Amino acid sequence: MTQIPIREAKNKLTELARRVEAGESITVTRNGKPVMQLIPAKNKGGIDWEGGRAHKRERGITSFFGQIPADFDDPLPEDILFTPLPPLPET
């Protein structure tokens, strides 16, 4: 692992980025003490956010329930409204 002072790293950032892209790990120091590490980025597993954005998605309530009929919020028929509920079973 290569160590480089922070002053030198500031002036050679592009060169350091190329070395890290090639797989090298570099420790940046201040007054001889490690401050940070430059390491190659890893493509971790998990959610593919870019892939999800590429697909057209439905929004709103229809995405959960599919098609909602046009008469969904129409009043109920009177025979349903005036029919008494059956008695509850005794426990």
One Martini backbone bead per residue (centre of mass of N, CA, C, O) as a GRO file, in nm:
protein
   91
    1MET     BB    1   0.096   0.037   0.024
    2THR     BB    2   0.057   0.366  -0.045
    3GLN     BB    3   0.212   0.671   0.062
    4ILE     BB    4   0.078   1.015   0.092
    5PRO     BB    5   0.083   1.332   0.112
    6ILE     BB    6  -0.159   1.572   0.101
    7ARG     BB    7  -0.009   1.778  -0.075
    8GLU     BB    8   0.059   1.581  -0.304
    9ALA     BB    9  -0.232   1.482  -0.360
   10LYS     BB   10  -0.349   1.755  -0.450
   11ASN     BB   11  -0.149   1.770  -0.713
   12LYS     BB   12  -0.220   1.432  -0.793
   13LEU     BB   13  -0.516   1.333  -0.839
   14THR     BB   14  -0.528   1.213  -1.126
   15GLU     BB   15  -0.304   1.004  -1.087
   16LEU     BB   16  -0.433   0.860  -0.845
   17ALA     BB   17  -0.692   0.774  -0.987
   18ARG     BB   18  -0.554   0.587  -1.193
   19ARG     BB   19  -0.426   0.395  -0.985
   20VAL     BB   20  -0.692   0.309  -0.851
   21GLU     BB   21  -0.828   0.199  -1.111
   22ALA     BB   22  -0.590  -0.026  -1.128
   23GLY     BB   23  -0.600  -0.124  -0.791
   24GLU     BB   24  -0.479   0.075  -0.605
   25SER     BB   25  -0.378   0.162  -0.275
   26ILE     BB   26  -0.410   0.479  -0.095
   27THR     BB   27  -0.246   0.666   0.155
   28VAL     BB   28  -0.329   0.953   0.330
   29THR     BB   29  -0.125   1.203   0.486
   30ARG     BB   30  -0.073   1.374   0.812
   31ASN     BB   31   0.204   1.396   0.972
   32GLY     BB   32   0.224   1.064   0.918
   33LYS     BB   33  -0.087   1.030   0.934
   34PRO     BB   34  -0.364   0.877   0.868
   35VAL     BB   35  -0.665   0.996   0.688
   36MET     BB   36  -0.690   0.829   0.408
   37GLN     BB   37  -0.842   0.621   0.154
   38LEU     BB   38  -0.766   0.500  -0.168
   39ILE     BB   39  -1.011   0.309  -0.340
   40PRO     BB   40  -1.163   0.098  -0.520
   41ALA     BB   41  -1.453   0.070  -0.667
   42LYS     BB   42  -1.742  -0.117  -0.590
   43ASN     BB   43  -1.983  -0.331  -0.729
   44LYS     BB   44  -2.251  -0.370  -0.566
   45GLY     BB   45  -2.506  -0.509  -0.464
   46GLY     BB   46  -2.860  -0.482  -0.524
   47ILE     BB   47  -3.008  -0.208  -0.620
   48ASP     BB   48  -3.118  -0.106  -0.945
   49TRP     BB   49  -3.178   0.215  -1.002
   50GLU     BB   50  -3.137   0.254  -1.309
   51GLY     BB   51  -3.321   0.022  -1.401
   52GLY     BB   52  -3.582   0.139  -1.269
   53ARG     BB   53  -3.586   0.409  -1.440
   54ALA     BB   54  -3.619   0.272  -1.729
   55HIS     BB   55  -3.897   0.209  -1.636
   56LYS     BB   56  -4.225   0.224  -1.672
   57ARG     BB   57  -4.448   0.363  -1.436
   58GLU     BB   58  -4.701   0.338  -1.229
   59ARG     BB   59  -4.929   0.556  -1.073
   60GLY     BB   60  -5.087   0.511  -0.793
   61ILE     BB   61  -5.356   0.308  -0.719
   62THR     BB   62  -5.334   0.121  -0.977
   63SER     BB   63  -5.062  -0.016  -0.890
   64PHE     BB   64  -5.218  -0.191  -0.661
   65PHE     BB   65  -5.532  -0.258  -0.804
   66GLY     BB   66  -5.545  -0.182  -1.084
   67GLN     BB   67  -5.850  -0.175  -1.196
   68ILE     BB   68  -6.096   0.079  -1.170
   69PRO     BB   69  -6.406   0.121  -1.171
   70ALA     BB   70  -6.626   0.370  -1.257
   71ASP     BB   71  -6.847   0.265  -1.015
   72PHE     BB   72  -6.706   0.267  -0.734
   73ASP     BB   73  -6.861   0.548  -0.605
   74ASP     BB   74  -7.130   0.451  -0.616
   75PRO     BB   75  -7.417   0.391  -0.502
   76LEU     BB   76  -7.589   0.174  -0.340
   77PRO     BB   77  -7.821  -0.037  -0.340
   78GLU     BB   78  -8.112  -0.057  -0.160
   79ASP     BB   79  -8.107  -0.368  -0.092
   80ILE     BB   80  -7.839  -0.337   0.067
   81LEU     BB   81  -7.898  -0.104   0.266
   82PHE     BB   82  -8.181  -0.254   0.391
   83THR     BB   83  -8.026  -0.500   0.478
   84PRO     BB   84  -7.985  -0.689   0.730
   85LEU     BB   85  -7.780  -0.814   0.942
   86PRO     BB   86  -7.659  -1.073   1.070
   87PRO     BB   87  -7.618  -1.234   1.341
   88LEU     BB   88  -7.410  -1.288   1.585
   89PRO     BB   89  -7.225  -1.509   1.720
   90GLU     BB   90  -7.195  -1.681   2.000
   91THR     BB   91  -6.928  -1.710   2.260
   0.00000   0.00000   0.00000
